[in-house]
Amino acid sequence: MKLFTILGVTLILGTSGVSLHAQEDAEFKERIIEIKKKKLLESLALSKDKENQFLKVYDEYFDKRRDLNRERKAVMKRIAHMSQLQADDIQGDKVTKAIEELGYVERKIVDQRQRTVEQLRGTLTEPELAKFVIFEQNFPIRMREMIFDIRARKHKDKDMRMFIPPGEDDLLD
C-alpha cells in the first residue's frame, strides 16, 4: 500500500494544475507505463541478465496487448453505437457479429497472456512468475482507485454522485 501511496503522491504532484490535452494525455500515459514497468521490476527483483530477458518478452507482450485493447475498444464502440439505434436501423445480424468479434478479440487477449507466461517460464522462477501475474492483474485496479481518489480530491467541492472512475482502456491505450 505504501508503494501505491508514493505513486499517488507522484501523480498528484506531476499532474496538479495541468489540464490534460492530447499531448499531455499521451505524456501522462507514458509516465504510467514507465511507473508500471519500474514497480514491476522492483517487485520481481531480477538480476540484470534476467531483467533484460524479461523486458524483451514483456515489451513485446505490452505492445501486442495495447493493440488488442485498441481493437477491443473499437469493437465496443461499434456495439455501443448500435445499442443506441432502433431495431429497424440495424441491418441483419450486425450486432451478433460484433459481439462474436468482441469474443474473438477477448480470446486473443487471453491467448496472448498465456503465450507470454509460457515464454517467461524459461526466464522467471515460479514465485517470480506468480508475482508477475498478480502484478499484471492488480496494477490497473490500483491505478483506477488512485486516479479516482486524486480526481475526487481535486473536485471535492463538486457533486461526485455521477463521477465514473476511468477504465482500463483509459490507462493503457
RAWO-V687847 format. One record per backbone hydrogen bond with DSSP energy under -1.0 kcal/mol. NH is the residue of the N-H (numbers start at 0). CO is the residue of the C=O. E is the energy in kcal/mol with one decimal. If there is no record, write none. Layout:
# RAWO-V687847
[[NH:CO:E] [NH:CO:E]]
This chain:
# RAWO-V687847
[[4:0:-2.0] [5:1:-2.5] [6:2:-2.1] [7:3:-2.3] [8:4:-2.4] [9:5:-2.3] [10:6:-2.3] [11:7:-2.6] [12:8:-2.7] [13:9:-2.3] [14:10:-1.8] [15:11:-1.6] [17:14:-1.7] [20:18:-1.1] [24:20:-3.4] [25:21:-2.1] [26:22:-2.4] [27:23:-2.5] [28:24:-2.4] [29:25:-2.3] [30:26:-2.3] [31:27:-2.2] [32:28:-2.4] [33:29:-2.6] [34:30:-2.9] [35:31:-2.9] [36:32:-2.6] [37:33:-2.6] [38:34:-2.9] [39:35:-2.5] [40:36:-2.5] [41:37:-2.3] [42:38:-2.4] [43:39:-2.1] [44:40:-2.3] [50:46:-3.0] [51:47:-2.4] [52:48:-2.2] [53:49:-3.0] [54:50:-2.9] [55:51:-1.8] [56:52:-1.6] [57:53:-3.3] [58:54:-2.9] [59:55:-1.4] [60:56:-2.4] [61:57:-3.2] [62:58:-2.3] [63:59:-2.3] [64:60:-2.9] [65:61:-2.5] [66:62:-2.1] [67:63:-2.5] [68:64:-2.6] [69:65:-2.2] [70:66:-2.3] [71:67:-2.7] [72:68:-2.6] [73:69:-2.3] [74:70:-2.0] [75:71:-2.6] [76:72:-2.2] [77:73:-1.9] [78:74:-2.5] [79:75:-2.9] [80:76:-2.5] [81:77:-2.4] [82:78:-1.9] [83:80:-1.2] [84:81:-1.0] [88:85:-1.4] [89:86:-1.1] [93:90:-1.2] [96:92:-2.5] [97:93:-2.4] [98:94:-2.6] [99:95:-2.3] [100:96:-2.4] [101:97:-2.3] [102:98:-2.2] [103:99:-2.2] [104:100:-2.6] [105:101:-2.6] [106:102:-2.2] [107:103:-2.0] [108:104:-1.9] [109:105:-2.1] [110:106:-2.9] [111:107:-2.5] [112:108:-2.3] [113:109:-2.4] [114:110:-2.6] [115:111:-2.2] [116:112:-2.3] [117:113:-2.3] [118:114:-2.4] [119:115:-2.6] [120:116:-1.2] [122:119:-1.3] [123:119:-3.4] [128:124:-2.7] [129:125:-2.3] [130:126:-2.3] [131:127:-2.4] [132:128:-2.4] [133:129:-2.5] [134:130:-2.8] [135:131:-2.7] [136:132:-1.8] [137:133:-2.6] [138:134:-2.7] [141:137:-2.7] [142:138:-2.7] [143:139:-2.4] [144:140:-2.2] [145:141:-2.6] [146:142:-2.9] [147:143:-2.5] [148:144:-2.4] [149:145:-2.7] [150:146:-2.8] [151:147:-2.6] [152:148:-2.4] [153:149:-2.3] [154:150:-2.0] [155:152:-1.0] [157:154:-1.7] [162:159:-1.3] [169:166:-1.0] [171:167:-2.1]]
